[in-house]
Amino acid sequence: MENDKLKFKNEFKKRLYDFTLKLIKFIDKLPNDNVSRRIGD
C-alpha cells in the first residue's frame, strides 16, 4: 500500500515536471503582443 502511494507520488511529480516544460516551451513560442504577454505572465 505504501509503495503504491510512493509510486503514484513519483509518477505525478514526473508528469507535472513534463507538463511544466511543455508549457514553458509553448509560452516561448507565442507572439510578442499584449495578449501573449499577459498569458506568459
C-alpha positions as CSV (number, residue, x, y, z in Angstrom):
1,M,0.0,0.0,0.0
2,E,2.7,2.5,1.0
3,N,4.7,1.5,-2.1
4,D,1.7,2.3,-4.3
5,K,1.5,5.8,-2.8
6,L,5.1,6.4,-3.4
7,K,4.9,5.2,-6.9
8,F,1.9,7.5,-7.6
9,K,3.7,10.4,-6.0
10,N,6.8,9.9,-8.1
11,E,4.8,9.5,-11.3
12,F,2.7,12.6,-10.5
13,K,5.9,14.7,-10.0
14,K,7.3,13.4,-13.3
15,R,4.1,14.2,-15.2
16,L,3.9,17.7,-13.6
17,Y,7.5,18.4,-14.4
18,D,7.0,17.3,-18.1
19,F,3.8,19.4,-18.3
20,T,5.7,22.5,-16.9
21,L,8.5,22.1,-19.5
22,K,5.9,21.9,-22.3
23,L,4.1,24.9,-21.0
24,I,7.3,27.0,-20.9
25,K,8.1,25.9,-24.5
26,F,4.6,26.9,-25.6
27,I,4.8,30.3,-23.9
28,D,8.2,31.0,-25.5
29,K,6.6,30.4,-29.0
30,L,3.8,32.9,-28.5
31,P,4.0,36.1,-30.5
32,N,5.2,39.2,-28.7
33,D,1.9,41.1,-28.3
34,N,-0.1,42.3,-25.3
35,V,-2.3,39.3,-25.0
36,S,0.5,36.8,-25.2
37,R,2.5,38.8,-22.6
38,R,-0.5,38.6,-20.2
39,I,-0.7,34.8,-20.8
40,G,3.0,34.5,-20.2
41,D,2.9,36.5,-17.0
